[in-house]
Each structure stands twice: as C-alpha cells, then as structure tokens.
Amino acid sequence: MHRYANPTRFLRIANAILPWSTGIMILAFGVGLAYALVFSPPDYQQSETVRIMYVHVPSAWMGLFVYTAMAIASAVALIWRHPVADLAAQCSAPVGAAFTFICLVTGSLWGKPMWGTWWVWDARLTSMLILLFLYLGYMALAGAFDDRQRGAKAAAVLALVGWVNIPIIKFSVDWWNTLHQPASVNPMGESGIAIDTAMLIPLLTMALAFKAYYVTTLLLGMRREIAAAKVRTLRMAAVHGA
Amino acid sequence: MTRKKRRLYFIGLGMLALGAATALVLTAISDSLLYFYSPSDLQERPVAEGQRFRLGGLVEEGSVQKDGETVRFVVTDLVHTVPVTYTGILPDLFRPGQGVVTEGRLTAGSGLFQADSVLAKHDENYMPPEVADALKKSGQWQHGADGAEAAADGMSGGGTSGQPGPTY
C-alpha cells in the first residue's frame, strides 16, 4: 500500500498510464458516438429517442462507480493516512458530480417524450438526486476548512456515510415500484441482458469511453494537486527562509 | 492493537452499524417509498375512496376504448385488474400491453379509477424494430400472454405478492 503513497512514485505511474487512457478515451468516444448517434438501430418503441440512453446509462454507471471509488479512497485515507488517496478522493468528486448531473439531465430529456413528464419523485430518481447532493456536499465540506487536513478528514467521513445511498440507487427499481424501468444490463439478475446486441455494443463502448475519461481527468487532477502542493511548500520555505 | 488496525475496525464497524440502521429504516418506511400501487397492492391495502394515489400496471390488451378526449382502459398486474377512465392527452408510449402509472381517485361505489394524469412506464427491453417483428413472427414475443408475467414482474418492483381474490 505504502509503495504508492509516495507522490514521486505515483507521478511516474500516472505519467505512464495517461497516454494510454487518453488514447482509449479518444478511440472509444469516436467509435462509440458514431455508433450511438448514427449506426445503431432505432428502438422498436422509442425510435430515435433511444440514443439518449447511450449517454444517460454510462453517466449513471459512472456516477455510482466514481462515488464508490471516492468512498474507498476516503477509507484508505482515513485508516492509513495515505496522502495520495486523499487526493484521489478529492479529484474524483467534481467528475462524479458532473456524471451524475449529466445522468439527471439526459434522463429528464428522455422522460418528457417517453413517460410524459420531466421528473417524478420515485425512489430511483430521488436517490440519484441525493447522490448529486452528496457530491456537492463533499466538495463544499472539503473546502470549508482553513486547515486542508481537517477538511479532507470531514469530507472523507461524509463520503463513507453517503455510500449507503449507492446500493439504494442500484436496487431501488427492484425493491420498490418506480416509474423508472429496471436495469436492462443486469447479468447477475433474473432479467439478464434485455437489450439487443446491436445496442449493447455501442453502449459498452460508450461506457469504456466514460471510464477512460474518468481515469484521464483523475490522473491529470491529481498531478495538478501534487504540483500545487509543491508550490505551497516552496512558498512557505521562501517566506520562512527570508 | 496498532492505531491503523483500530481505525480500520472502527470504520468497518461504523459502516456495518450504518448499513444496518439504513436497512431497518428503509424496511420500516418501505410502503411510502412505493411510487404507485399495483391492483394487487390495492387488494392488500385498500385506499379510502376519494383519496388521491397512483395506480400502476399494464394496460390490458383489448381494453382501450376511446370516446373523444376520454379514454377508458383496464390496468392489470395479471392477478387483479382496475378499470380506469381518463380525459386528456396520452403519452406516446401508451398502448395495450404497456406499463402505465396513473394518478387520481377511486370513484365512490363503482371501483372505477378516475385518473387525472397518465404516465407511460417503459420496460427494460431495448431492440430494433426488425428484431421485434421477428420475435412476434416466431411467437417468442415477450409482451403477449406468455411473457406478460415477466413484464408484470418488472412493473411491480418488489413486495407485491398478489393473492388470488375478488377482482374489481
């Protein structure tokens, strides 16, 4: 674990991964968007409106995935006092919030023509909105203290506590009656894969693109924060040295 | 015990306690988390006449009668059914065999549900039109009499064990 706590070692690994994640992101976005928007077939009921799904579903998955990553990084930071884990959690939050926001907006745009309403307070939609608030609360809390360490600690506790919402979002459509449909891609569940292969492949390509985007922005963000910390240390040294 | 171990156990136990508390709360308020009642839910938990609630289920095949702006149809979960009347514009996805969530009141005495809003509920099946046609042709269509079970399953998330009983 502590092999990766060293920022210099982390930077070396990040710099090795970045060209690959960027390449995969560009390739997957290129292929995925072309298929999602043009080459994939329309749906038998929703016709062309189905194309919103290729952005909505991957961003929903990433909203949950990034929060889980953030909670794990927060736990590592709290337990092992791992400075790079703290950075990972804090740099994940804005990306996850953006994914969750995109998910809510695209879902609303789809809901109006399909359901006949922009928004309902069912268990899935409400728990997803709470996820957005958790991200925003995390960012606000992390920045609310003059002492960065204390802010990071408080935010990490919030990230862990808020994680209980993740299984609620995932299973809300199975546990309660909701307007939102159950999962179409649910290999573990009894419904299995309820989406045609011609639509599943562009969906998974878009999911890969979203994931590569997250890795790329996360590594760039952490690199930036490490550089900023170095600048702060140098400034302090300069002030105290003078 | 080292400090790291102590923090690990503390956080682990904290998460377990939090998870258990959340599970208990959700179980306790489960009923109010239902976005709509299925016709079977209505059998188990009767709603007072005149009280607003949402009723969800599949639109029964062959039950849709249009009379100008007013449409009458039957909502079913394949165990129980409730007749519905609604005046207004229906969503595009409204069609027999599809899920709907309607909001309104039961009219006194008749058991007729007077809806003032109808939302379409989409299911989890996504496929191109050609595949849907091919499935219909080969008789493997999931929305007919056979597959309606699965569709109704998807409609009524959880906790709706419909017992046989009188239908409306």
Interface residues (C-beta under 8 A of the other chain):
Chain A: P41 P42 D43 Y44 Q45 Q46 V50 M53 A75 L78 I79 W80 P113 M114 W115 G116 T117 V120 W121 D122 A123 L160 V161 W163 V164 I168 V173 D174 W175 W176 N177 T178 L179 Q181 P182 A183 S184 S191 A194 I195 D196 A198 M199
Chain B: K4 R7 L8 I11 G14 M15 L18 G19 T22 L26 S30 L33 L34 Y35 F36 Y37 S38 D41 G56 L90 P91 D92 L93 V101 V118 L119 A120 K121 H122 D123 E124 N125 Y126 M127 P128 P129 E130 V131 A132 D133 A150 G154 M155 S156 G157 G158 G159 T160
